[in-house]
Amino acid sequence: MHYDGRMVTPDRAKGWIRITRDPLQPGMVTFAFLDETKQNTIESLILFPDLAKFEKVKQSSDRVYLLEVQPEPRRLFFWMQDADKENDADRCKKCNNALNGIAEAPAAGAQANGTAAAQAAPPSR
């Protein structure tokens, strides 16, 4: 999505959000927006924990989400594209937790796989 300082307009490009931790840079995460084929990085940010938040845009009834990075602030808007709208809040929480180093308890019966990546449903910028 494009933001002109006042209004957000959609960008129809489809893609994925990937949040990863770099073992060589403890505490820092990489937030990347990749095109739909997962081959090209469109946007990539290296972030410190507690300086970024990913949340639903309350002023919109649509599925618009905001990544806000402090102290600048830098704002990137995304639109959830997954057909399953029911899990948007959960995906948003997972993104926010991954950005800020908040560990999530594994689901009952699930086995931890040791991966340091969180991947959200396909949003669009």
LUMDREN-340579 format. One record per atom (N, C-alpha, C, O): residue number from 0; x, y negated, z. Coordinates in nm, 3 decimals. Example, Ala and Ser with C-alpha at 12.3 -4.5 7.8 and 13.67 -1.06 7.14 Angstrom:
<pts>
+-----+---------+---------+---------+
!  nr !       u !       v !       w !
+-----+---------+---------+---------+
!   0 !   1.319 !   0.569 !   0.780 !
!   0 !   1.230 !   0.450 !   0.780 !
!   0 !   1.320 !   0.330 !   0.780 !
!   0 !   1.424 !   0.332 !   0.846 !
!   1 !   1.285 !   0.225 !   0.708 !
!   1 !   1.367 !   0.106 !   0.714 !
!   1 !   1.290 !  -0.003 !   0.787 !
!   1 !   1.341 !  -0.114 !   0.804 !
+-----+---------+---------+---------+
</pts>
This chain:
<pts>
+-----+---------+---------+---------+
!  nr !       u !       v !       w !
+-----+---------+---------+---------+
!   0 !   0.084 !   0.117 !   0.000 !
!   0 !   0.000 !   0.000 !   0.000 !
!   0 !   0.089 !  -0.123 !   0.000 !
!   0 !   0.203 !  -0.120 !   0.047 !
!   1 !   0.036 !  -0.228 !  -0.053 !
!   1 !   0.110 !  -0.353 !  -0.059 !
!   1 !   0.047 !  -0.454 !   0.036 !
!   1 !  -0.075 !  -0.464 !   0.046 !
!   2 !   0.131 !  -0.526 !   0.106 !
!   2 !   0.086 !  -0.625 !   0.204 !
!   2 !   0.146 !  -0.760 !   0.166 !
!   2 !   0.268 !  -0.773 !   0.156 !
!   3 !   0.061 !  -0.860 !   0.144 !
!   3 !   0.109 !  -0.991 !   0.103 !
!   3 !   0.117 !  -1.090 !   0.219 !
!   3 !   0.128 !  -1.210 !   0.198 !
!   4 !   0.110 !  -1.037 !   0.342 !
!   4 !   0.112 !  -1.124 !   0.460 !
!   4 !  -0.027 !  -1.156 !   0.510 !
!   4 !  -0.044 !  -1.205 !   0.622 !
!   5 !  -0.126 !  -1.127 !   0.428 !
!   5 !  -0.264 !  -1.157 !   0.464 !
!   5 !  -0.358 !  -1.040 !   0.433 !
!   5 !  -0.450 !  -1.012 !   0.510 !
!   6 !  -0.334 !  -0.972 !   0.321 !
!   6 !  -0.424 !  -0.867 !   0.276 !
!   6 !  -0.346 !  -0.745 !   0.228 !
!   6 !  -0.235 !  -0.757 !   0.175 !
!   7 !  -0.405 !  -0.628 !   0.248 !
!   7 !  -0.346 !  -0.502 !   0.203 !
!   7 !  -0.420 !  -0.456 !   0.079 !
!   7 !  -0.543 !  -0.454 !   0.076 !
!   8 !  -0.345 !  -0.420 !  -0.025 !
!   8 !  -0.405 !  -0.364 !  -0.146 !
!   8 !  -0.345 !  -0.226 !  -0.170 !
!   8 !  -0.226 !  -0.205 !  -0.145 !
!   9 !  -0.425 !  -0.131 !  -0.218 !
!   9 !  -0.375 !   0.006 !  -0.233 !
!   9 !  -0.276 !   0.023 !  -0.347 !
!   9 !  -0.284 !  -0.044 !  -0.450 !
!  10 !  -0.184 !   0.116 !  -0.325 !
!  10 !  -0.092 !   0.165 !  -0.427 !
!  10 !  -0.134 !   0.310 !  -0.445 !
!  10 !  -0.131 !   0.387 !  -0.349 !
!  11 !  -0.173 !   0.348 !  -0.564 !
!  11 !  -0.229 !   0.483 !  -0.587 !
!  11 !  -0.123 !   0.594 !  -0.589 !
!  11 !  -0.159 !   0.710 !  -0.607 !
!  12 !   0.004 !   0.561 !  -0.571 !
!  12 !   0.108 !   0.664 !  -0.567 !
!  12 !   0.085 !   0.757 !  -0.449 !
!  12 !   0.064 !   0.712 !  -0.337 !
!  13 !   0.090 !   0.886 !  -0.475 !
!  13 !   0.072 !   0.985 !  -0.369 !
!  13 !   0.208 !   1.027 !  -0.316 !
!  13 !   0.307 !   1.030 !  -0.390 !
!  14 !   0.211 !   1.060 !  -0.187 !
!  14 !   0.338 !   1.100 !  -0.130 !
!  14 !   0.324 !   1.161 !   0.008 !
!  14 !   0.213 !   1.189 !   0.054 !
!  15 !   0.437 !   1.181 !   0.073 !
!  15 !   0.447 !   1.244 !   0.204 !
!  15 !   0.531 !   1.158 !   0.296 !
!  15 !   0.620 !   1.085 !   0.251 !
!  16 !   0.503 !   1.167 !   0.426 !
!  16 !   0.589 !   1.106 !   0.527 !
!  16 !   0.669 !   1.220 !   0.590 !
!  16 !   0.614 !   1.324 !   0.625 !
!  17 !   0.799 !   1.197 !   0.604 !
!  17 !   0.884 !   1.295 !   0.673 !
!  17 !   0.963 !   1.219 !   0.780 !
!  17 !   1.026 !   1.117 !   0.751 !
!  18 !   0.960 !   1.271 !   0.902 !
!  18 !   1.034 !   1.212 !   1.012 !
!  18 !   1.133 !   1.317 !   1.061 !
!  18 !   1.095 !   1.427 !   1.100 !
!  19 !   1.262 !   1.281 !   1.059 !
!  19 !   1.366 !   1.377 !   1.099 !
!  19 !   1.461 !   1.314 !   1.199 !
!  19 !   1.477 !   1.192 !   1.204 !
!  20 !   1.522 !   1.399 !   1.279 !
!  20 !   1.625 !   1.357 !   1.375 !
!  20 !   1.760 !   1.398 !   1.317 !
!  20 !   1.775 !   1.506 !   1.260 !
!  21 !   1.856 !   1.310 !   1.333 !
!  21 !   1.992 !   1.338 !   1.288 !
!  21 !   2.074 !   1.381 !   1.409 !
!  21 !   2.093 !   1.300 !   1.500 !
!  22 !   2.124 !   1.505 !   1.413 !
!  22 !   2.202 !   1.550 !   1.528 !
!  22 !   2.332 !   1.471 !   1.546 !
!  22 !   2.390 !   1.471 !   1.655 !
!  23 !   2.379 !   1.404 !   1.442 !
!  23 !   2.501 !   1.325 !   1.452 !
!  23 !   2.475 !   1.184 !   1.506 !
!  23 !   2.569 !   1.113 !   1.541 !
!  24 !   2.349 !   1.145 !   1.511 !
!  24 !   2.311 !   1.014 !   1.565 !
!  24 !   2.201 !   1.036 !   1.670 !
!  24 !   2.083 !   1.013 !   1.641 !
!  25 !   2.237 !   1.080 !   1.789 !
!  25 !   2.138 !   1.113 !   1.891 !
!  25 !   2.042 !   0.997 !   1.920 !
!  25 !   2.083 !   0.881 !   1.933 !
!  26 !   1.916 !   1.031 !   1.928 !
!  26 !   1.813 !   0.933 !   1.961 !
!  26 !   1.756 !   0.862 !   1.841 !
!  26 !   1.649 !   0.802 !   1.851 !
!  27 !   1.824 !   0.865 !   1.728 !
!  27 !   1.775 !   0.794 !   1.611 !
!  27 !   1.696 !   0.889 !   1.521 !
!  27 !   1.725 !   1.008 !   1.514 !
!  28 !   1.596 !   0.832 !   1.453 !
!  28 !   1.514 !   0.911 !   1.362 !
!  28 !   1.513 !   0.845 !   1.225 !
!  28 !   1.532 !   0.724 !   1.212 !
!  29 !   1.491 !   0.927 !   1.124 !
!  29 !   1.475 !   0.875 !   0.988 !
!  29 !   1.329 !   0.892 !   0.949 !
!  29 !   1.275 !   1.003 !   0.953 !
!  30 !   1.266 !   0.783 !   0.911 !
!  30 !   1.130 !   0.782 !   0.860 !
!  30 !   1.141 !   0.769 !   0.709 !
!  30 !   1.197 !   0.671 !   0.660 !
!  31 !   1.089 !   0.865 !   0.636 !
!  31 !   1.099 !   0.861 !   0.490 !
!  31 !   0.963 !   0.882 !   0.427 !
!  31 !   0.884 !   0.967 !   0.471 !
!  32 !   0.935 !   0.804 !   0.324 !
!  32 !   0.817 !   0.824 !   0.241 !
!  32 !   0.866 !   0.879 !   0.109 !
!  32 !   0.946 !   0.816 !   0.040 !
!  33 !   0.817 !   0.999 !   0.074 !
!  33 !   0.862 !   1.068 !  -0.046 !
!  33 !   0.748 !   1.079 !  -0.146 !
!  33 !   0.631 !   1.083 !  -0.108 !
!  34 !   0.783 !   1.083 !  -0.275 !
!  34 !   0.677 !   1.099 !  -0.374 !
!  34 !   0.613 !   1.236 !  -0.361 !
!  34 !   0.664 !   1.322 !  -0.290 !
!  35 !   0.504 !   1.255 !  -0.430 !
!  35 !   0.423 !   1.376 !  -0.413 !
!  35 !   0.500 !   1.505 !  -0.436 !
!  35 !   0.469 !   1.607 !  -0.374 !
!  36 !   0.599 !   1.503 !  -0.521 !
!  36 !   0.676 !   1.625 !  -0.549 !
!  36 !   0.781 !   1.652 !  -0.442 !
!  36 !   0.848 !   1.755 !  -0.447 !
!  37 !   0.796 !   1.560 !  -0.345 !
!  37 !   0.894 !   1.570 !  -0.236 !
!  37 !   1.038 !   1.567 !  -0.286 !
!  37 !   1.128 !   1.613 !  -0.217 !
!  38 !   1.059 !   1.513 !  -0.404 !
!  38 !   1.194 !   1.510 !  -0.456 !
!  38 !   1.258 !   1.372 !  -0.449 !
!  38 !   1.380 !   1.362 !  -0.437 !
!  39 !   1.180 !   1.267 !  -0.455 !
!  39 !   1.235 !   1.132 !  -0.457 !
!  39 !   1.193 !   1.054 !  -0.333 !
!  39 !   1.075 !   1.048 !  -0.298 !
!  40 !   1.290 !   0.994 !  -0.268 !
!  40 !   1.261 !   0.909 !  -0.153 !
!  40 !   1.224 !   0.771 !  -0.204 !
!  40 !   1.301 !   0.707 !  -0.276 !
!  41 !   1.105 !   0.725 !  -0.166 !
!  41 !   1.058 !   0.593 !  -0.207 !
!  41 !   1.098 !   0.488 !  -0.103 !
!  41 !   1.136 !   0.376 !  -0.138 !
!  42 !   1.090 !   0.525 !   0.023 !
!  42 !   1.125 !   0.434 !   0.133 !
!  42 !   1.190 !   0.517 !   0.242 !
!  42 !   1.143 !   0.626 !   0.274 !
!  43 !   1.300 !   0.468 !   0.299 !
!  43 !   1.367 !   0.538 !   0.407 !
!  43 !   1.418 !   0.437 !   0.509 !
!  43 !   1.482 !   0.338 !   0.473 !
!  44 !   1.387 !   0.463 !   0.636 !
!  44 !   1.428 !   0.375 !   0.745 !
!  44 !   1.493 !   0.457 !   0.855 !
!  44 !   1.442 !   0.564 !   0.890 !
!  45 !   1.604 !   0.410 !   0.910 !
!  45 !   1.664 !   0.472 !   1.028 !
!  45 !   1.617 !   0.389 !   1.146 !
!  45 !   1.639 !   0.268 !   1.150 !
!  46 !   1.553 !   0.455 !   1.243 !
!  46 !   1.487 !   0.384 !   1.352 !
!  46 !   1.537 !   0.428 !   1.489 !
!  46 !   1.570 !   0.544 !   1.510 !
!  47 !   1.541 !   0.333 !   1.580 !
!  47 !   1.566 !   0.363 !   1.720 !
!  47 !   1.434 !   0.401 !   1.785 !
!  47 !   1.330 !   0.347 !   1.746 !
!  48 !   1.435 !   0.492 !   1.882 !
!  48 !   1.310 !   0.525 !   1.951 !
!  48 !   1.255 !   0.403 !   2.025 !
!  48 !   1.330 !   0.313 !   2.063 !
!  49 !   1.127 !   0.402 !   2.044 !
!  49 !   1.053 !   0.297 !   2.115 !
!  49 !   1.054 !   0.163 !   2.043 !
!  49 !   1.008 !   0.064 !   2.100 !
!  50 !   1.103 !   0.157 !   1.920 !
!  50 !   1.098 !   0.032 !   1.845 !
!  50 !   1.003 !   0.042 !   1.726 !
!  50 !   0.991 !  -0.053 !   1.648 !
!  51 !   0.935 !   0.156 !   1.713 !
!  51 !   0.842 !   0.174 !   1.601 !
!  51 !   0.716 !   0.241 !   1.653 !
!  51 !   0.719 !   0.321 !   1.746 !
!  52 !   0.605 !   0.206 !   1.590 !
!  52 !   0.480 !   0.274 !   1.623 !
!  52 !   0.402 !   0.295 !   1.494 !
!  52 !   0.405 !   0.213 !   1.402 !
!  53 !   0.332 !   0.405 !   1.491 !
!  53 !   0.248 !   0.445 !   1.378 !
!  53 !   0.107 !   0.454 !   1.432 !
!  53 !   0.081 !   0.533 !   1.523 !
!  54 !   0.015 !   0.374 !   1.378 !
!  54 !  -0.121 !   0.372 !   1.433 !
!  54 !  -0.223 !   0.338 !   1.326 !
!  54 !  -0.191 !   0.283 !   1.221 !
!  55 !  -0.348 !   0.372 !   1.356 !
!  55 !  -0.461 !   0.341 !   1.269 !
!  55 !  -0.483 !   0.191 !   1.268 !
!  55 !  -0.474 !   0.126 !   1.373 !
!  56 !  -0.513 !   0.136 !   1.152 !
!  56 !  -0.547 !  -0.006 !   1.141 !
!  56 !  -0.692 !  -0.021 !   1.182 !
!  56 !  -0.783 !   0.026 !   1.114 !
!  57 !  -0.713 !  -0.087 !   1.294 !
!  57 !  -0.848 !  -0.100 !   1.351 !
!  57 !  -0.939 !  -0.189 !   1.267 !
!  57 !  -1.061 !  -0.173 !   1.273 !
!  58 !  -0.883 !  -0.280 !   1.190 !
!  58 !  -0.963 !  -0.371 !   1.110 !
!  58 !  -1.022 !  -0.305 !   0.985 !
!  58 !  -1.099 !  -0.368 !   0.912 !
!  59 !  -0.985 !  -0.179 !   0.960 !
!  59 !  -1.033 !  -0.108 !   0.842 !
!  59 !  -1.113 !   0.015 !   0.883 !
!  59 !  -1.074 !   0.087 !   0.975 !
!  60 !  -1.223 !   0.037 !   0.814 !
!  60 !  -1.301 !   0.160 !   0.838 !
!  60 !  -1.246 !   0.274 !   0.753 !
!  60 !  -1.288 !   0.389 !   0.769 !
!  61 !  -1.154 !   0.243 !   0.663 !
!  61 !  -1.093 !   0.344 !   0.578 !
!  61 !  -0.978 !   0.412 !   0.652 !
!  61 !  -0.958 !   0.385 !   0.771 !
!  62 !  -0.904 !   0.496 !   0.588 !
!  62 !  -0.798 !   0.576 !   0.649 !
!  62 !  -0.663 !   0.508 !   0.633 !
!  62 !  -0.567 !   0.568 !   0.585 !
!  63 !  -0.655 !   0.383 !   0.675 !
!  63 !  -0.535 !   0.302 !   0.662 !
!  63 !  -0.455 !   0.308 !   0.792 !
!  63 !  -0.511 !   0.290 !   0.901 !
!  64 !  -0.324 !   0.332 !   0.780 !
!  64 !  -0.235 !   0.343 !   0.896 !
!  64 !  -0.117 !   0.249 !   0.877 !
!  64 !  -0.079 !   0.216 !   0.765 !
!  65 !  -0.061 !   0.207 !   0.989 !
!  65 !   0.046 !   0.108 !   0.990 !
!  65 !   0.168 !   0.162 !   1.063 !
!  65 !   0.157 !   0.215 !   1.174 !
!  66 !   0.284 !   0.149 !   1.000 !
!  66 !   0.412 !   0.170 !   1.068 !
!  66 !   0.465 !   0.031 !   1.096 !
!  66 !   0.495 !  -0.045 !   1.004 !
!  67 !   0.477 !  -0.003 !   1.224 !
!  67 !   0.529 !  -0.133 !   1.263 !
!  67 !   0.661 !  -0.113 !   1.334 !
!  67 !   0.670 !  -0.038 !   1.432 !
!  68 !   0.765 !  -0.180 !   1.285 !
!  68 !   0.899 !  -0.168 !   1.340 !
!  68 !   0.935 !  -0.301 !   1.406 !
!  68 !   0.928 !  -0.406 !   1.342 !
!  69 !   0.973 !  -0.294 !   1.532 !
!  69 !   1.015 !  -0.414 !   1.606 !
!  69 !   1.167 !  -0.422 !   1.602 !
!  69 !   1.228 !  -0.319 !   1.577 !
!  70 !   1.232 !  -0.530 !   1.624 !
!  70 !   1.178 !  -0.657 !   1.668 !
!  70 !   1.142 !  -0.750 !   1.553 !
!  70 !   1.102 !  -0.864 !   1.578 !
!  71 !   1.156 !  -0.707 !   1.427 !
!  71 !   1.142 !  -0.797 !   1.313 !
!  71 !   1.010 !  -0.872 !   1.307 !
!  71 !   1.024 !  -0.994 !   1.293 !
!  72 !   0.893 !  -0.831 !   1.314 !
!  72 !   0.841 !  -0.697 !   1.288 !
!  72 !   0.832 !  -0.668 !   1.138 !
!  72 !   0.804 !  -0.757 !   1.057 !
!  73 !   0.855 !  -0.546 !   1.105 !
!  73 !   0.838 !  -0.499 !   0.967 !
!  73 !   0.715 !  -0.411 !   0.965 !
!  73 !   0.698 !  -0.325 !   1.052 !
!  74 !   0.630 !  -0.431 !   0.867 !
!  74 !   0.503 !  -0.357 !   0.860 !
!  74 !   0.492 !  -0.284 !   0.726 !
!  74 !   0.505 !  -0.345 !   0.620 !
!  75 !   0.469 !  -0.153 !   0.734 !
!  75 !   0.444 !  -0.072 !   0.616 !
!  75 !   0.308 !  -0.005 !   0.634 !
!  75 !   0.281 !   0.054 !   0.739 !
!  76 !   0.225 !  -0.013 !   0.533 !
!  76 !   0.091 !   0.043 !   0.540 !
!  76 !   0.083 !   0.171 !   0.458 !
!  76 !   0.144 !   0.184 !   0.352 !
!  77 !   0.006 !   0.266 !   0.511 !
!  77 !  -0.012 !   0.396 !   0.446 !
!  77 !  -0.160 !   0.432 !   0.449 !
!  77 !  -0.234 !   0.388 !   0.537 !
!  78 !  -0.201 !   0.514 !   0.353 !
!  78 !  -0.338 !   0.561 !   0.344 !
!  78 !  -0.336 !   0.713 !   0.347 !
!  78 !  -0.272 !   0.776 !   0.263 !
!  79 !  -0.406 !   0.772 !   0.442 !
!  79 !  -0.412 !   0.918 !   0.452 !
!  79 !  -0.489 !   0.973 !   0.332 !
!  79 !  -0.600 !   0.928 !   0.304 !
!  80 !  -0.430 !   1.069 !   0.263 !
!  80 !  -0.491 !   1.123 !   0.142 !
!  80 !  -0.544 !   1.265 !   0.158 !
!  80 !  -0.622 !   1.311 !   0.075 !
!  81 !  -0.503 !   1.334 !   0.262 !
!  81 !  -0.545 !   1.472 !   0.280 !
!  81 !  -0.697 !   1.479 !   0.281 !
!  81 !  -0.763 !   1.392 !   0.338 !
!  82 !  -0.752 !   1.581 !   0.218 !
!  82 !  -0.898 !   1.595 !   0.212 !
!  82 !  -0.959 !   1.611 !   0.351 !
!  82 !  -1.074 !   1.574 !   0.373 !
!  83 !  -0.882 !   1.667 !   0.446 !
!  83 !  -0.932 !   1.691 !   0.581 !
!  83 !  -0.916 !   1.565 !   0.667 !
!  83 !  -0.808 !   1.539 !   0.722 !
!  84 !  -1.022 !   1.487 !   0.678 !
!  84 !  -1.019 !   1.363 !   0.756 !
!  84 !  -1.019 !   1.390 !   0.906 !
!  84 !  -0.978 !   1.304 !   0.984 !
!  85 !  -1.065 !   1.507 !   0.945 !
!  85 !  -1.080 !   1.539 !   1.087 !
!  85 !  -0.948 !   1.537 !   1.163 !
!  85 !  -0.946 !   1.513 !   1.283 !
!  86 !  -0.837 !   1.563 !   1.095 !
!  86 !  -0.707 !   1.572 !   1.162 !
!  86 !  -0.624 !   1.445 !   1.151 !
!  86 !  -0.506 !   1.446 !   1.187 !
!  87 !  -0.681 !   1.336 !   1.102 !
!  87 !  -0.605 !   1.211 !   1.087 !
!  87 !  -0.548 !   1.163 !   1.221 !
!  87 !  -0.431 !   1.127 !   1.229 !
!  88 !  -0.629 !   1.162 !   1.325 !
!  88 !  -0.583 !   1.114 !   1.456 !
!  88 !  -0.469 !   1.201 !   1.508 !
!  88 !  -0.373 !   1.150 !   1.567 !
!  89 !  -0.478 !   1.332 !   1.487 !
!  89 !  -0.372 !   1.422 !   1.531 !
!  89 !  -0.243 !   1.398 !   1.451 !
!  89 !  -0.134 !   1.397 !   1.509 !
!  90 !  -0.255 !   1.378 !   1.321 !
!  90 !  -0.138 !   1.350 !   1.238 !
!  90 !  -0.072 !   1.219 !   1.281 !
!  90 !   0.050 !   1.209 !   1.288 !
!  91 !  -0.154 !   1.119 !   1.310 !
!  91 !  -0.103 !   0.990 !   1.355 !
!  91 !  -0.027 !   1.005 !   1.487 !
!  91 !   0.081 !   0.950 !   1.504 !
!  92 !  -0.084 !   1.081 !   1.579 !
!  92 !  -0.019 !   1.104 !   1.708 !
!  92 !   0.113 !   1.177 !   1.690 !
!  92 !   0.212 !   1.143 !   1.755 !
!  93 !   0.116 !   1.277 !   1.602 !
!  93 !   0.239 !   1.351 !   1.576 !
!  93 !   0.347 !   1.261 !   1.518 !
!  93 !   0.464 !   1.271 !   1.554 !
!  94 !   0.308 !   1.173 !   1.428 !
!  94 !   0.405 !   1.078 !   1.370 !
!  94 !   0.460 !   0.986 !   1.478 !
!  94 !   0.581 !   0.967 !   1.489 !
!  95 !   0.371 !   0.930 !   1.558 !
!  95 !   0.413 !   0.838 !   1.663 !
!  95 !   0.504 !   0.908 !   1.764 !
!  95 !   0.605 !   0.852 !   1.807 !
!  96 !   0.468 !   1.030 !   1.803 !
!  96 !   0.551 !   1.107 !   1.896 !
!  96 !   0.688 !   1.139 !   1.837 !
!  96 !   0.789 !   1.128 !   1.906 !
!  97 !   0.692 !   1.177 !   1.710 !
!  97 !   0.819 !   1.209 !   1.645 !
!  97 !   0.907 !   1.084 !   1.635 !
!  97 !   1.029 !   1.092 !   1.653 !
!  98 !   0.847 !   0.970 !   1.607 !
!  98 !   0.923 !   0.845 !   1.597 !
!  98 !   0.985 !   0.806 !   1.730 !
!  98 !   1.094 !   0.748 !   1.734 !
!  99 !   0.916 !   0.837 !   1.838 !
!  99 !   0.959 !   0.790 !   1.970 !
!  99 !   1.017 !   0.900 !   2.059 !
!  99 !   1.034 !   0.879 !   2.179 !
! 100 !   1.048 !   1.016 !   2.001 !
! 100 !   1.116 !   1.122 !   2.075 !
! 100 !   1.032 !   1.187 !   2.182 !
! 100 !   1.085 !   1.238 !   2.281 !
! 101 !   0.900 !   1.185 !   2.165 !
! 101 !   0.810 !   1.247 !   2.262 !
! 101 !   0.786 !   1.391 !   2.218 !
! 101 !   0.729 !   1.416 !   2.112 !
! 102 !   0.830 !   1.485 !   2.301 !
! 102 !   0.815 !   1.627 !   2.268 !
! 102 !   0.670 !   1.669 !   2.286 !
! 102 !   0.603 !   1.629 !   2.381 !
! 103 !   0.623 !   1.750 !   2.194 !
! 103 !   0.488 !   1.804 !   2.202 !
! 103 !   0.496 !   1.948 !   2.248 !
! 103 !   0.585 !   2.023 !   2.208 !
! 104 !   0.401 !   1.986 !   2.331 !
! 104 !   0.396 !   2.124 !   2.378 !
! 104 !   0.352 !   2.213 !   2.262 !
! 104 !   0.259 !   2.176 !   2.189 !
! 105 !   0.415 !   2.329 !   2.242 !
! 105 !   0.372 !   2.418 !   2.135 !
! 105 !   0.231 !   2.469 !   2.162 !
! 105 !   0.191 !   2.486 !   2.277 !
! 106 !   0.158 !   2.493 !   2.055 !
! 106 !   0.021 !   2.545 !   2.067 !
! 106 !   0.025 !   2.685 !   2.127 !
! 106 !   0.125 !   2.755 !   2.115 !
! 107 !  -0.082 !   2.724 !   2.191 !
! 107 !  -0.091 !   2.856 !   2.253 !
! 107 !  -0.065 !   2.963 !   2.148 !
! 107 !  -0.128 !   2.963 !   2.041 !
! 108 !   0.025 !   3.052 !   2.177 !
! 108 !   0.057 !   3.161 !   2.085 !
! 108 !   0.157 !   3.121 !   1.977 !
! 108 !   0.203 !   3.206 !   1.902 !
! 109 !   0.191 !   2.993 !   1.969 !
! 109 !   0.286 !   2.948 !   1.867 !
! 109 !   0.427 !   2.965 !   1.918 !
! 109 !   0.453 !   2.959 !   2.039 !
! 110 !   0.517 !   2.987 !   1.828 !
! 110 !   0.657 !   3.003 !   1.864 !
! 110 !   0.734 !   2.882 !   1.815 !
! 110 !   0.717 !   2.839 !   1.700 !
! 111 !   0.817 !   2.826 !   1.900 !
! 111 !   0.896 !   2.710 !   1.860 !
! 111 !   0.998 !   2.754 !   1.757 !
! 111 !   1.061 !   2.858 !   1.773 !
! 112 !   1.015 !   2.675 !   1.652 !
! 112 !   1.108 !   2.714 !   1.546 !
! 112 !   1.236 !   2.633 !   1.548 !
! 112 !   1.325 !   2.656 !   1.465 !
! 113 !   1.249 !   2.539 !   1.642 !
! 113 !   1.373 !   2.466 !   1.656 !
! 113 !   1.396 !   2.358 !   1.551 !
! 113 !   1.503 !   2.297 !   1.549 !
! 114 !   1.300 !   2.333 !   1.466 !
! 114 !   1.320 !   2.231 !   1.364 !
! 114 !   1.309 !   2.092 !   1.425 !
! 114 !   1.238 !   2.071 !   1.523 !
! 115 !   1.380 !   1.998 !   1.367 !
! 115 !   1.379 !   1.861 !   1.419 !
! 115 !   1.307 !   1.768 !   1.323 !
! 115 !   1.342 !   1.651 !   1.311 !
! 116 !   1.206 !   1.819 !   1.256 !
! 116 !   1.133 !   1.736 !   1.160 !
! 116 !   0.984 !   1.741 !   1.188 !
! 116 !   0.931 !   1.843 !   1.233 !
! 117 !   0.920 !   1.632 !   1.163 !
! 117 !   0.773 !   1.627 !   1.169 !
! 117 !   0.727 !   1.581 !   1.034 !
! 117 !   0.785 !   1.491 !   0.975 !
! 118 !   0.622 !   1.642 !   0.985 !
! 118 !   0.574 !   1.604 !   0.853 !
! 118 !   0.425 !   1.577 !   0.861 !
! 118 !   0.350 !   1.659 !   0.913 !
! 119 !   0.384 !   1.466 !   0.812 !
! 119 !   0.243 !   1.427 !   0.817 !
! 119 !   0.175 !   1.466 !   0.688 !
! 119 !   0.239 !   1.500 !   0.588 !
! 120 !   0.044 !   1.461 !   0.693 !
! 120 !  -0.034 !   1.485 !   0.572 !
! 120 !  -0.002 !   1.377 !   0.471 !
! 120 !   0.053 !   1.272 !   0.507 !
! 121 !  -0.035 !   1.401 !   0.347 !
! 121 !   0.006 !   1.307 !   0.244 !
! 121 !  -0.063 !   1.172 !   0.255 !
! 121 !  -0.182 !   1.161 !   0.226 !
! 122 !   0.010 !   1.070 !   0.297 !
! 122 !  -0.043 !   0.936 !   0.290 !
! 122 !   0.009 !   0.868 !   0.163 !
! 122 !   0.101 !   0.918 !   0.098 !
! 123 !  -0.046 !   0.758 !   0.131 !
! 123 !   0.004 !   0.678 !   0.020 !
! 123 !   0.045 !   0.543 !   0.074 !
! 123 !  -0.014 !   0.493 !   0.169 !
! 124 !   0.144 !   0.485 !   0.014 !
! 124 !   0.184 !   0.351 !   0.057 !
! 124 !   0.094 !   0.249 !  -0.002 !
! 124 !   0.112 !   0.129 !   0.023 !
+-----+---------+---------+---------+
</pts>
